């Protein structure tokens, strides 16, 4: 049951001040009102920091009451609690009601008086400890923010009991508003759903007891599922009328009951709980519509079936989830010891029980009740038995949901529970699709609606409660408790090994799933164990170590996957019909040399022989499997020939890393596979050319690493689904005119070949424009000055252009016509001398190792007009002049530069020149908060504050930074305070030369607007008083101290 409800209240207080007086009385008053309240009643000496369990209790609470007493701020424990409370207030929309118990809120807000004294003592204690000084800063922020909240101020002159009554009344009203909105809105139906034993009924009872007195009539109908089947719905209708309006009337039938319920209850404010509903007819007979009940009525329905709620039009639903660890321990202590005082010798076994129960209240209550008064040894022995064979009472309740399923749904559930928990949903659905066809998604959806499995549409992996998993496995175990070979599913490694080794399988077995350590001792078997398994549908063996592969497989097989299969040939499938088989996967079968005639598998949809290192031949019949959608022979390093393909259904074809495909032409048939979406021939080292391609559905085309490939294939049709082309390490020398058939291309990467040539510039080539291409990477292609004008004409709308490691000498003037270009990379263009055109909106430029750049080009790169036009720039380039432009009004020699700013952080341009023997980093300090500035040209977000990047030596780096008060930074900036900003080169004292400069955008260059009188910044930096100067930076770039 999800006990972390909005009604949970957390009390934060200084025990020595108020535990036995005000806080104790407030706690009792809240509990007496039925409000779940957390109080840390540990009287032992506590450590300096709060425990993880207490942090968890804070995070699970909904309402917080910090009680500020005289000595609250003397406790680092209390202050850490407060920081976490304020974090929850900001991030989770929790409620905080501060109580100022005989203290002035202004003393907390201004950190003066007794609170100022306590904080000063912390400061003295934390001197020379950077981590604790940061902790102190967080305390101050939390105190100010809490003191600014509306709360309760108590002075000794008032009556404490009235003060407490007011607090409890307000808390109660807030809880009622959050949970039920009782009597303030029209009729509402609320559904609580979850698996059996999760505590739905218990939660509904708690709500019933808490709000029942606010209604004119109340009724709790228990176990509707059982009572409607045993006593029929008519008796439940009679019970409802008797309890709500005291009408004792024998009904003729259900229709009469509906009429009377609507007539008698339509003007009364009713609270109705329908517990454990499992059929729509029950809801239609007992709560058919909102108009059945008077204004302000509430109907709460508990069920295991979420879909049932939707069918009845109930939109307000709540998933009842497992208990967390803290709540589970609390419940277990109450059940097993009838109080919270537990002998220390039981702690370990209690934790083991909680782990076994996995938050299921039913299991905790059952086990706790069974073990009440028992010795630790009895607990351990009983829990051992539960882990092998589930408790019958737990099994019986959980199995109710399973028993209500249809036969196919039951079968799918047993498959999932026995074999697939924790597996990826995409893979599991493919396996089950081979069994159940396209309706598998319907079956899985039913299981999710019944709360038997996690939500398959959102979860990446298969999830289900541990005890529900155990319930499913126990159902299968009971099929034949002592003979695994007679069960429908096998998943336990020892059972599978024994059945295969001893040939004890039967026609009952439908699924075998074995995932085993390949380093385990080899298992001897004769390979014929499957002969008796006449109904086997799925055989999955991964990484197991068997002496041989199967010599026989039944024709019932639908899904066969064996990783590291020891077979040398596939004689077991070559001479018979497998009309049901849809998936054949034998990856990493290192001894397999031939794929035989597979014409007996006409319905095969996936065939994979990936990394079969001895495979040298594939039978031509594989090219005629009309339903084949996936064919993967990647990594078959000895495969020399691939048969012609006439596979009209093929969607994925992968033959990457087939290094022995010698000087062959892939058969022309591959060029006309109209449904093909993925074609991967990467790293086929000896592949020389492709046939013409007519693949209108192609989405991904990979040919990188084909060292012998000299010509890009001819494209015979528009390929509008290709958005991204990446080609590395080929011998392609020229892009054909038909390359324009990639008409929707957005990203192009051709790199590493060093031989790329563009076609000669002519009218035909001039007509080509890739208007959608935004990202172009042509590193290391030996591009010349003649190529660049053509390139820039083709990709006029590019926003990212990487021309690094090429040998042109001039960036042409037409580059300035690329108005959308924002990122330009010219790393290691060592021959580049002149930049004639700069795009007007260029934001980032990296020209590392471009030492041949002319002085005029460097001046262009440092133009104030250029940087003002682009708005947010980051340039890096060599600069032999070592001169910072004059428009950086505030310059400093040395490794740091700083200034003060009032209220709001500025937008600035920052530059530095450094000659350094090694790499260094630039650090930014804002009110002492430290971050490193990123200079990562490809992954960093410039102008943001990110870590762990380096700056090259002997470069000018010029960047625009908009300092922003982000989540972490904002918490460190107190309102109405001066902000101190400092840039500092790490280890700058070791540099040969360093110079820095700052230009502030949109403000008087004198910086006079930065300064105001009468502000003392020492509240944040008490260890050192600093003087505000006109600019804030001395000639050496250091802050001046007070004289």
MOBELKA-V133521 format. One line per field, one symbol per residue. phi: phi as a letter, one per 20 degrees, with the letter a starting at -180 (. if undefined). psi: psi as a letter, one per 30 degrees, with the letter a starting at -180 (. if undefined). burial: + if it has 16 or more other C-alpha atoms within 10 Angstrom, else -. Layout:
phi: ???
psi: ???
burial: ???
This chain:
phi: .fefefeeddddbegfecgecfffffffffffenefceceeeeffeffcfegffgffffeedcccfdedgdgffefffffgfgfffffffeclfdccfddelcegffffelcmffffffffgfffegmcfffffffffgffffffffeefbcddcfeeefffffgfffffffffffffedlfmdcfgcdcddcrffneoffffffffgffcgfecfbcbdeflggfffeedmfgfffffffffecledceefbffffgffgffedfddeddcddemeccfffffedbfafffcfgnfccdcdbedffffffemeeecbeedffffffffffffffecmaeedgffegfffffffffflneggffffffffdgmefgffgffffgfffecggfffgffffgfffeffgfffffffgffeccfnefffffffffffedmffffffffffffemecffffdefdfcbfgffgfffffgfffgagdcgfdeecccfgffffffffeldfcfffdbcccccffefffeebendfffeefdfdcccccmfddfbefebcffffdccccemfefebdffcfcbecfefdccccflefefdcdefdfedfdfdccccflefdfcbcfffffcefdfdccccfmefdfdccffdcdfefdccccflefdfekddfggfffcefefdccccfmefdfeadfgdccfefdbcccgnefefdcfffdebfdfeedbcccdlddfdbefffgffefdfdccccbnfmcfcegffbfffffecefefdccccflclfdffffgfgfffdfefdccddfmdcfdcefffgfeefefdccccfmefefdcdebcgfdfdccccgmefegffffffffdffffffffnbdbdbafbfflcegffefdcbeoebbbbdbdmdfedcdccbcbdbfcfbcddddclnfdbeefcefdcfefnedcdmccdfelcedcbecdfcefgffffedfflcfdddbdbeflffeffbbbcbcceembggfmfffebenddfffecffbfceedgdncegendfeeff
psi: kjfilfgkkkkkljefefegceeeeeeeeeeffgkkkkkjgjflklafllleeeeeeefflekkjkjjaegeffjfeeeeeeeeeeeeeefghlkkjkkjjhlkeeeeefhabeeeeeeeeeeeffkgjeeeeeeeeeeeeeeeeefflkbkjklfflkeeeeeeeeeeeeeeeeeeeefhkgflakkkkkklllkgfgeeeeeeeeefegefglfkkkjjkheeeffeeglfeeeeeeeeeeeghjjkjkeaeeeeeeeeeefffgkjkjkjjkikfkefeefffiflfffllkglkkkkklfjeeeeefggjfjlkjjllkleeeeeeeeeeeffgafjkkfffeeeeeeeeeefhgjeeeeeeeeefgkglleeeeeeeeeeefejlkeeeeeeefeeefflleeeeeeeeeeeefgkflkeeeeeeefefefafgeeeeeeeeeeggflljfffkelkklkefeeeeeeeeeefeiefjefglfkkfkeeeeeeeeeghgllffkfkkjjjljfflkkkklfggffefifgkekjjjkgljlfllkfkklffkejjkjkhkgkflhffffglkiffkfkjjhkgjffkfkjakgfgifgkfkkkhkhjffkfkkkfffggjfgkfkjjgkgiffkfkklkkhjffkekjkhlgifgjkhlkkkffffhjffkekjjgkgjfgkelllkkiiffkfkjkgkgiffjfkklkjflkiffjfkkkjkhagkfkkleffffifgkfkkjjlfeggkkllkjaeeeffkkiffkfjkjhkhghklefeeeeefeehfgkfkjjglhlglfkjlffeffiffkfkkkhkgiffkekjfkkkfgkekkjhkgifgkleeeeeefgkeeeeeeeejljkklkjffhkklffjfjlkkaglkllkkkdkklklkkllkkkkfalllkkkkjhfkklkkkgjfffljkfljllhllkllhlkkklkkjkkiaeeeeffjkkhlkkkkkkkkkhffflekkkllkkkkglkffgffekllgkjgfefiffjkkkjlefgklfggkkklk.
burial: +++++++++++++++-+++--++--++-++----++++------------------+++++++++++++++++++++++++++-++-++----++++++++-+++-+++-+--+++-+++-++--+------+-++++++++++-++---++-+-----+--++--++--++-++-----+++--++++++++++++++++-++---+---+--+-+++++--++--+---++++++++++-+++--------+--++-+++-+++-+++++++++++---++-++++++-++++++++++++++++++--+-+--+-+++++++-+++-+++++++------------+--++-++++++++++++++-+----+--+---+------++--++--++-++--+---+++++++++++++---+--++++++++----++-++++++++++++++----+++++++++++++++++------+++++++++---++++++-+++++++++++++---------+-+++++++++++++++++++++++++++++++++++++++++++++-++--++++++++++++++++++++++++++++++++++++++++++-+++++++++++++++++++++++-+++++++++++++++++++---+--++++++++++++++++++++++++++++++++++++++++++++++++-++++++++-+++++++-+---++++++++++++++++++-+------+--+++-++++++++++++-+-++++-+++++++++++++++++++++-++++++++++++++++++++++-+++++++++++++++-++---+-+++---++--+-++++++++--+-+---+-+++++++++++++-+++++++++++++---+++++-+++--+++++++----++++-+-+++++++++++++++-----+--+++--++++++++++-+--+-++++++++------+--++-----+--+-----+++-+++++--+++----
